[in-house]
Amino acid sequence: MKIAVGCDHGGYPLKEAVLQAIRDAGHEALDFGTDSPASVDFPDYAEKVGRAIQRGEAERGILICGSGVGMSMAANKMRGIYASVCHDTYSAHQGVEHDGMNVLCMGGRIIGSELAREIVLAFLRAQPGGSERHARRREKVRRLEEECRSSNP
């Protein structure tokens, strides 16, 4: 599986551990930056990762900023991107299995590299599925996305 990874300066300290966890799990990591701890704007990196998924260049994405919240907010503005902040392994796999999450967001100022590694592995191992009720709920989210993007408030 190809995994697009992006971070801002707040997530930069975790980036290498995340990239290595992806590689260790046998997946291909696509690094969309940032490449230094210099201050950058998180929406730029959320967009890069989201576009890679939209274009089919990556199946999933991982975004890291200071808290994970900003990246999640920016990524969720993009059609077909279902991002969530996860700072535990249960949320990371359950978000994929039940909710169709395709982008994992983490906070580089919230968790350390070992926990990040475990969360990434839980996210990568998880497969969308669950019961009929989960599929029904995912479809309702997709419908809501389409309706809200095509209507004017």
BELDAGI-V192762 format. One record per backbone hydrogen bond with DSSP energy under -0.5 kcal/mol. NH is the residue of the N-H (numbers start at 1). CO is the residue of the C=O. Records with the same first field share a line. If there is no record, write none. Layout:
BEGIN
NH = CO + CO
END
This chain:
BEGIN
3 = 1 + 28
4 = 2 + 60
5 = 30
6 = 62
7 = 33
8 = 64
11 = 8 + 64
12 = 8
14 = 11
15 = 11 + 12
16 = 12
18 = 14
19 = 15
20 = 16
21 = 17
22 = 18
23 = 19
24 = 20
25 = 21
26 = 23
27 = 22
28 = 1
29 = 27
30 = 3 + 28
31 = 29
32 = 5 + 30
42 = 40
44 = 41
45 = 41 + 42
46 = 42
47 = 43
48 = 44
49 = 45
50 = 46
51 = 47
52 = 48
53 = 49
54 = 50
55 = 51
56 = 53
57 = 52
58 = 52
59 = 2
60 = 2
61 = 102
62 = 4
63 = 104
64 = 6
65 = 106
72 = 68
73 = 69
74 = 70
75 = 71
76 = 72
77 = 74
78 = 75
81 = 78
82 = 80
83 = 81
84 = 103
86 = 105
92 = 88
93 = 89
94 = 90
95 = 91
96 = 92
97 = 93
98 = 94
99 = 94
100 = 96
101 = 95
102 = 82
103 = 82
104 = 61
105 = 84
106 = 63
108 = 65 + 106
109 = 66
110 = 107
111 = 107
116 = 112
117 = 113
118 = 114
119 = 115
120 = 116
121 = 117
122 = 118
123 = 119
124 = 120
125 = 121
126 = 122
129 = 97
135 = 131
136 = 132
137 = 133
138 = 134
139 = 135
140 = 136
141 = 137
142 = 138
143 = 139
144 = 140
145 = 141
146 = 142
147 = 143
148 = 144
149 = 145
150 = 146
151 = 147
END
